[in-house]
Amino acid sequence: MAGVIRVLIVDDDPLVRVGLSLVLGAGADLRLVGEAGDGAEAVELVRRLRPDVVLMDIRMPRMDGLAATGEIRRAGPDPAVIVLTTFDTDEHLLGALRLGANGFLLKDIAPEAILDAVRRAAAGESILAPSVLPRLIGHAVGRDRAPAAADERAERARARLRRLSEREREVAEAVATGSSNAEISAGLHISVPTVKAYVSRLLEKLDCANRVQVAILVHEARR
């Protein structure tokens, strides 16, 4: 995304908000446009301030972060919402992604990783903490443990992946590792704009809503 990225922080802990504002202050291309102490206030500020990215806590008074994410997403695909929490239960993870969150990160990540996540979310990427992606894929791939059903799901996934060209399949495999566009660019020796074009093509050909669904499909095909 060109230009300055406008960010809204949502957290009921004032100290966390101060810390995140200091982290964002280190990014010359980022601008903090507002802070909210609960989900209801967040929904109102999103409507009024039009941020590009929202950093959203989960457990807050009045309206929690999951409900706020759902309210924000009902109004459209923007802004990008990154859930940033200390609670990494499967319920919170899956709930956030089902409601349309663009990412799920834990608060113990490095400040540089937060800056990178905000930039990636503003550019249209999905962001998941490294410890979270295997659990998400494991949930999706292992939700039905009957061997026959698992085999049938794997064959359907392989059939969908057969629609891809060799290069598209390479990009899909890279997406399945959680790699960013920049990392895929470096690994496959193609430009970042070309990676973005391939990812858009993958979403269309595979009928996937986001990169996480692509990752799940690739892992299902490996069974």
Protein Blocks (a to p, Z undefined) as FASTA:
>chain_A
ZZjdddddddfbfklmmmmmmmmmmpmkbccfbdcfbfklmmmmmmmnopabdcddfbdg
hiafklmmmmmmmnojbdcdddddfblcfklmmmmmmnopabdcdfkbcfklmmmmmmmm
mnopacddfklmmmmmmmmmmmpmcfklmmmmmmmmmmmmmmpcfklmmmmmmmmnopaf
klmmmmnopafklmmmmmmmmmmmnopabfklmmmmmmmmmZZ
